[in-house]
Amino acid sequence: MTDAAPQSAPTPLDPARAIQLAAEYGLKPDEYDRVLAILGRTPSFAELGVFSVMWSEHCSYKSSRVWLKELPTKAPWVIQGPGENAGVIAIGDGLAAVFKMESHNHPSFIEPYNGAATGVGGILRDVFTMGARPIANLNALRFGSPDAPRMKQVIDGVVRGIGGYGNCVGVPTVGGEVNFHPAYNGNPLVNAMTVGIAKADRIFTAAATGIGNPVVYVGSKTGRDGIHGATMASTEFSADSEEKRPTVQIGDPFAEKLLIEACMELMATDAIVAIQDMGAAGLTSSSVEMAGKGGMGIDLTLDTVPQRETGMSAYEMMLSESQERMLMILKPGREALAEAIFTKWELDFAVIGHLTDTGRIVIRHKGQVEADIPLAPLESEAPLYRRPTEETPKQPPLDPATIPDPVGIEAALLTLVATPDLCSRRWIWDQYDSLVNGQTVKRPGAADAAIVRIEDHTRALAMTTDCTPRYVLADPEEGGKQAVAEAWRNITATGALPLAITDNMNFGNPEKPRVMGQFAYAVRGMAAACIALDFPVVSGNVSLYNETEGRPILPTPAIGGVGVLDDAAQAIGLGMPPAADLVLLGTTAGWLGQSLWLREIAGREEGAPPPVDLAAERRTGDFLRGQILAGAILACHDCADGGLLVTLAEMAMETGTGATLAPAPTGTPEHAYWFGEDQARYVVAVPDAAPLLAAAKAAGIPATRLGRSGGGDLALAGGRSISVAVLRDANEATLPALMEGRRA
């Protein structure tokens, strides 16, 4: 079936008005000229809207695509890599893990509660549109100084939004990370991640096929919220960011829960040909991407779109980012079956068009053709830039012997555990339901990665998010390596096998060579780590223009990692057990460059970050995992921010059990030994150190006995000690104190 010619052509805008609107919507003059060449005429209002969102940075990745190609995306266990709504990996027993991480940075600054809540809703839809039932949410958050203007309200709103949406929809929030730095004062980061489970042979995609097949809209009604949200997310902030509040969507988690159940029920039939959630750019991106991926055309009649507001134009309906909506292509004759299911779940259902063989998107409203655009050029002729890059100047390594200790070990430790970057996140976790559905094995804070059992199986998934932006700022390539290695390390420390990552690339304005260089070199470092660790990238998101009044955020390539455990009972946590030997796996040189000790105690942010030896990471991690699965390890915690003594303190604070520690080795300044942030290290607790030390020696793994657990203090050489209870009180008090008066 081939459609007849449209009854009328779209009404073009006045040429001068079109040029003005194109600039307002973020199209550069040469990009607008390309639109004119594709159409052969001035665009209509709706057509200009379609081009502006599809060619926005947020949707087209026009500055990042050339670099993202360097990332490894394939492995025998990868079922679906980048290019679909989420990545898919095989995890055994005919099952697949489906996951992705995505940003909602700009909306969360403008309207923190709804910005964060709809970020959770959007990433949930990315996962269940693939046919997976969501089993866990995580997040990666970056805030400015808590005393910065509006920051307490932003933190409070974001945390409540994440908790409110996830709790109501019934998906546990099981992990994440939170950092603070003044670079995020005007542009916090809210990265949301969802993990789901599907049958490996029942994965749904967005590629539309079948001339004449019905295009079906399901879910909530369309309103005017979120119009041009994708465009807003593709520009820097300025002093008037509050005025962009109408571009932030409003979420309804109870509608999302109904949508999940209705989609799962329909997916159990043979009715669906293709399915896509309406995320950024709403009906525009979902219809264009579905038809484009299938090499089809698509004809839409917007009169039948369910609307919650009167008088909506075609432009508004196509660009609305109202939440809890999906677009489907059904097999002919399955409309009644699908409608009955969505009606049962009290959701809207409407046939709004059909597929064609024209290769065009035709949009009709009230008897008029509002847009008629060839689909292929929307992608093939979308802007693609290889922007100039500038390499970040290398900083020299710091010699720890030249950096005096101004306060002493005990005072430094007490200060560090109370800093915003290291303090307890309980104030945040307590607002999240981490146990709903009853499958959470390791709750937030109990292990280096969250562990969630797969229902009706012994198998479990380990999942984490991580990144150290200050390392990336100092050396983007080394920082990119470290972000991937840290996620791999977190999963390994539980006994799970790391399988794949999703990434969320948060950077400033790509038109600045220094920022574009940060992106390019971070990708290079990530790629090297992914290859060395057999840890491919299967999905991701790019968020650029994270700047306010010209001030960029720290470069933040957040990594979400997923691994598998054949038996959830084998997972271990980080809590210090009583009467155990403590062993350090890995090498300690006392690296203080870019460390938290250097920043918080010495008041300096400088030096090269710790180097990442990927071969050592792989050897040490694989050895440790084997020991865990053999039952030799009681507890494990990887060494990260704050160094070795902070790692021990975190283990101690989890259970209240202290330890007596051996003195620092001669030749390394004591403060560098305890607080240096050397990589590829783990602290493990074992019943007896001797067998582990012998096994490590045989495997060529550096291992050192640190001491023995017991008592209520961390006891250092020379009769010095600090109470675990005192550390815990300081650690727990920081966030509640910082957030007092937050809603004033």
Buried (B, 14 or more C-beta within 10 A) or exposed (E): EEBEEBEEEBEBBEEEEBBEBBEEBBBEEEBBEBBBEBBEEBBBBBBBBBBBBBBBBBBBBBBBBBBBEEBBBEBEBBBBBBEBBBBBBBBEEEBBBBBBBBBBBBBBBBBBBBBBBBBBBBBBBBBBBBBBBBBBBBBBBBBBBBEBEBBBBBBBBBBBBBBBBBBBBBBBBBBBBBBBBEBBBBBBBBBBBBBBBBEBEEBBBBBBBBBEBBBBBBBBBBBBBBBBBBBBBBBBBEEEBEEBEBBBBBBBBEBBBBBBBBBBBBBEEEBBBBBBBBBBBBBBBBBBBBBBBBEBBBBBBBBEBBBEBEEBBBBBBBBBBBBBBBBBBBBEEBBEBBBEBBEEBEBBBBBBBBBBEBBBBBBBBEEBBBBBBBBEBBBEBBBEBEBEBEBBEEBEBBEBEEBEBEEEBBEBBBBBBBBBBBBBBBBBBEBBBBEBBEBBBBBBBBBBBBBBBBEEBEBBBBBBBBBBBBBBBBBBBBBBBBBBBBBBBBBBBBBBBBBBBBBBBBBBBBBBEBBBBBBBBBBBBBBBBBBBBBBBBBBBBBBBBBBBEEBBBBBBBBBBBBBBBBEBEBBBBBBBBBEBBBBBBBBBBBBBBBBBBBBBBBEBBBBBBBBBBBEBBBBBBBBBBBBBBEEBBBBBBBBBBBBBBBBBBBBBBBBEBBBBBBEBEEEBBBBBBBBBBBBBBBBBBBBEBEEBBEBBEEBEBBBBBBBBBBBBBBBBEEEEBBBBBBBBBBBBBBBEEBBEEBEE
